[in-house]
Amino acid sequence: MAAVLLAACGEAKQASDGSPTDIANAERRVYKDTVTAILTDERAAFDAFFGPEADTWATLEGISGAEQRATEFHHVMSDAQARATELEAPTLATLFHGTFLEHFDRFVGDAEVIRDAIRAGQADRALGTYERLRRGAFERLDFLSDRLALIDG
């Protein structure tokens, strides 16, 4: 009976080509590579949003003219959040993954507040959120990069 079943289904495949440890290490490497790419994209978005025009935008008049940049920034943050949400964290990365997902709540939320406040003519609200986000953004990305490096694999 087993021979008939094997013949019908094809030869039995091994559950994996490597040991469970090799598979776990490969999964962690893929996860880390993906998270690294997301963090790199975020850092580029922050560099653009808080880059050369940051001093101009750090005024009520300046932030009022930054709607396009705020919209682009919100789009990048939302895209990064969607990519991160789709990831399945390997066992050794579950605590990191929770922290990684939580930071998007602030970044996406602040990007949305800035964009919407500019559209509503609330430059003071947009500026306050912009300055608060700018103060902690790079430190938060550095923190996540440092924690990611601690995951074996």
Secondary structure, 3 states (H helix, E strand, C coil): CHHHHHHHHCCCCCCCCCCHHHHHHHHHHHHHHHHHHHHHHHHHHHHHHCCCCHHHHCCHHHHHCCHHHHHHHHHHHHHHHHHHHHCCCCHHHHHHHHHHHHHHHHHHHHHHHHHHHHHCCCHHHHHHHHHHHHHHHHHHHHHHHHHHHCCCC
